[in-house]
């Protein structure tokens, strides 16, 4: 092979690798908890305005146990606006398998491939695993603060170790940050089991009592989320980054918060 041919081959390989790299700006979504002060129709308008196609719905906006006609009506509105409910959560679950089946039937009808859950009892995973196998729909365990059942990633990894591979994690980067852990390191340690991410940032303040965490604009907290973006690009992570905030101040008018989150991912996610 001569030098010219060698350079041509190298250039072609570079183009292929570049084409396969993740563009996280195309993988943005919004957790509609961020829009909790809005009604369903307002959520549709907001997402359309901000060019966000992927919605993670909460019960305020779509109820998995609602009459089918209501679900059909809302789905038609979403379809007309070019929006997709890619997941639902955090979904309530119970020890009653048939009650949980309603959640999977809703997901099947909506075309949802992953359901975000945070069961109140570890025993619930037994019937959830059966439903995951039956419907071929993933579940992703969400984490709220260190005091929650799933606040410690080591506990979650142990719970998932011998479970169906379609059972994984919805990693809330903000709540991970609130514990003093590094979201990038936690993501790596889950070893491919992170199926959804809540894009959230927090700062932690030391007090004489418990430490206090509060939401910041994305990229302005202690999560070092630019490192997480780099890791997601590196592994070509295929999921959705759902913009979310727990801040009531941001939620009163989420326009600036969401625009800032989009700008952060545009800057660090391409």
C-alpha positions in Angstrom: 0.0 0.0 0.0 1.5 3.4 -1.0 1.4 6.5 1.1 -1.5 8.1 -0.9 -3.6 4.9 -0.4 -2.7 4.7 3.3 -3.8 8.3 3.9 -7.1 7.7 1.9 -7.8 4.7 4.1 -7.1 6.6 7.2 -9.4 9.5 6.2 -12.2 7.1 5.3 -11.8 5.4 8.7 -11.9 8.8 10.4 -15.2 9.7 8.6 -16.7 6.4 9.6 -15.8 6.9 13.3 -17.0 10.5 13.2 -20.3 9.4 11.7 -20.8 6.8 14.4 -20.1 9.2 17.3 -23.1 10.2 19.5 -24.6 13.6 19.1 -26.3 14.1 22.4 -28.0 17.2 21.3 -30.2 14.9 19.2 -31.0 12.7 22.3 -32.6 15.4 24.5 -35.9 15.0 26.2 -37.7 16.6 29.1 -39.1 15.1 32.3 -42.4 16.8 32.6 -42.0 17.1 36.3 -40.1 20.2 35.2 -43.4 21.4 33.7 -45.5 20.4 36.7 -47.3 23.7 36.9 -48.6 23.2 33.3 -51.6 21.3 32.0 -51.1 18.6 29.3 -51.9 21.0 26.4 -49.4 23.5 27.8 -46.7 20.8 28.0 -47.2 20.1 24.3 -46.9 23.8 23.4 -43.8 24.2 25.6 -42.0 21.1 24.1 -42.9 22.3 20.6 -41.6 25.8 21.3 -38.3 24.5 22.6 -37.8 21.8 19.8 -37.9 18.9 22.3 -39.5 15.8 20.8 -39.0 13.2 23.6 -41.2 13.5 26.7 -41.0 11.6 29.9 -44.5 12.0 31.3 -45.6 12.1 34.9 -49.1 11.3 36.2 -50.1 14.9 36.2 -50.0 14.9 32.4 -50.9 11.3 31.5 -52.4 8.6 33.8 -51.5 5.0 32.8 -54.7 3.9 34.5 -56.9 6.5 32.7 -59.7 5.3 30.4 -58.4 4.2 27.0 -60.3 6.9 25.2 -58.5 9.6 27.2 -55.1 8.0 26.4 -56.0 7.8 22.7 -57.0 11.5 22.6 -53.8 12.6 24.2 -51.7 10.3 22.0 -53.4 11.9 18.9 -52.5 15.3 20.1 -48.9 14.3 20.7 -48.7 12.5 17.3 -50.0 15.6 15.5 -47.3 17.7 17.2 -44.6 15.3 16.3 -43.9 14.4 20.0 -43.1 11.0 21.5 -43.7 9.8 25.0 -40.5 7.7 25.2 -41.1 6.7 28.8 -43.3 7.3 31.9 -42.2 7.8 35.4 -41.5 7.7 38.2 -44.3 5.1 37.9 -46.1 3.7 40.9 -45.8 0.0 41.4 -47.1 -2.6 43.8 -47.0 -6.2 44.9 -50.1 -6.8 42.8 -48.8 -8.0 39.4 -52.1 -7.4 37.6 -52.1 -3.8 38.8 -48.6 -3.4 37.4 -49.8 -5.0 34.2 -51.9 -1.8 33.5 -48.6 0.1 33.4 -47.1 -2.2 30.8 -50.3 -2.2 28.8 -50.2 1.6 28.7 -46.5 1.5 27.7 -47.3 -1.0 24.9 -50.1 1.2 23.5 -47.9 4.3 23.7 -44.9 2.6 22.1 -42.8 3.1 25.3 -39.7 1.0 25.5 -38.6 1.7 29.1 -40.6 2.5 32.2 -39.0 4.4 35.1 -39.8 2.9 38.5 -38.8 3.3 42.2 -40.6 0.4 44.0 -41.3 0.9 47.7 -40.6 -2.8 48.4 -37.7 -4.9 46.9 -40.2 -7.8 46.5 -42.0 -5.9 43.8 -39.1 -6.7 41.4 -40.2 -10.3 41.2 -43.5 -9.5 39.4 -41.9 -6.6 37.5 -39.3 -9.0 36.1 -42.0 -11.3 34.9 -43.8 -8.5 33.1 -40.5 -7.3 31.6 -40.0 -10.7 30.1 -43.6 -11.0 28.9 -43.8 -7.5 27.3 -40.1 -7.1 26.3 -40.3 -3.6 27.8 -37.4 -2.4 30.0 -37.7 -0.9 33.5 -35.2 1.6 34.9 -34.7 2.2 38.6 -34.7 5.8 39.6 -32.7 7.2 42.6 -33.9 9.9 45.0 -31.3 11.1 47.6 -29.0 8.8 49.7 -31.8 8.0 52.1 -34.0 6.4 49.4 -33.9 2.6 48.9 -31.9 3.2 45.7 -29.8 6.2 46.7 -26.7 4.0 47.0 -25.6 2.7 43.5 -23.9 -0.3 45.1 -27.3 -1.5 46.4 -28.8 -1.0 43.0 -26.0 -2.9 41.3 -26.5 -5.8 43.8 -30.3 -5.8 43.1 -29.8 -6.0 39.3 -26.9 -8.5 39.3 -29.0 -11.6 38.8 -32.0 -10.0 37.2 -33.1 -9.9 33.5 -30.7 -7.6 31.5 -33.8 -5.5 30.5 -33.9 -4.3 34.1 -31.6 -1.3 34.6 -31.2 2.2 35.9 -32.6 5.7 35.4 -29.7 7.7 36.7 -30.7 11.0 38.2 -27.4 13.0 37.9 -28.6 15.6 40.3 -29.5 13.2 43.1 -26.2 11.4 42.6 -24.4 14.7 43.0 -26.3 15.5 46.2 -24.7 12.4 47.8 -21.2 13.7 47.0 -20.7 11.0 44.4 -19.5 11.6 40.8 -22.3 11.0 38.2 -19.7 10.0 35.6 -18.1 7.4 37.8 -21.4 6.0 38.9 -22.5 5.8 35.2 -19.3 3.8 34.4 -19.8 1.5 37.3 -23.3 0.6 36.2 -21.5 -1.1 33.2 -24.1 -0.6 30.5 -27.2 -0.9 32.7 -28.2 2.9 32.5 -31.2 3.1 30.3 -32.3 6.6 31.1 -30.8 9.8 32.5 -32.3 12.7 34.3 -30.2 15.7 33.3 -30.1 17.6 36.6 -27.4 19.5 38.5 -27.1 20.4 42.2 -24.9 22.1 44.7 -24.4 20.9 48.2 -24.0 23.2 51.2 -22.5 22.1 54.4 -24.5 23.0 57.6 -24.3 22.1 61.3 -26.9 19.5 60.7 -27.6 17.6 57.5 -26.0 18.9 54.3 -28.5 20.7 52.1 -28.6 20.3 48.3 -30.3 22.6 45.8 -30.8 22.7 42.0 -28.7 24.8 39.8 -28.8 25.5 36.1 -27.4 22.5 34.1 -23.6 22.7 34.2 -23.5 25.2 37.0 -23.5 22.8 39.9 -21.1 20.2 41.3 -22.0 17.3 39.0 -19.2 18.1 36.5 -21.7 17.2 33.9 -19.4 18.0 31.0 -17.4 14.9 32.1 -20.6 12.9 31.9 -21.3 14.2 28.4 -17.8 13.1 27.3 -18.3 9.6 28.7 -21.7 9.3 27.0 -20.2 10.3 23.7 -17.3 7.9 24.2 -19.5 4.9 24.7 -22.1 6.0 22.1 -24.9 5.9 24.8 -28.2 5.4 23.0 -30.7 6.7 25.6 -32.5 10.0 26.2 -31.2 12.9 28.5 -34.4 14.1 30.2 -34.0 17.7 31.3 -35.3 18.0 34.8 -35.4 20.2 37.9 -36.7 19.9 41.4 -36.5 23.7 41.9 -39.9 25.3 42.4 -38.3 28.6 41.3 -37.2 27.1 37.9 -40.5 25.3 37.5 -42.5 28.6 37.8 -41.1 29.7 34.5 -38.9 26.9 33.1 -38.1 28.6 29.8 -34.6 29.9 30.8 -33.7 26.7 32.6 -34.6 24.5 29.6 -32.9 26.8 27.1 -29.8 26.8 29.3 -29.9 23.0 29.4 -30.2 22.7 25.7 -27.3 25.1 25.2 -25.1 23.1 27.6 -25.7 19.9 25.7 -25.1 21.7 22.4 -21.8 22.8 23.7 -20.6 19.6 25.4 -22.7 16.9 23.6 -21.6 17.2 20.0 
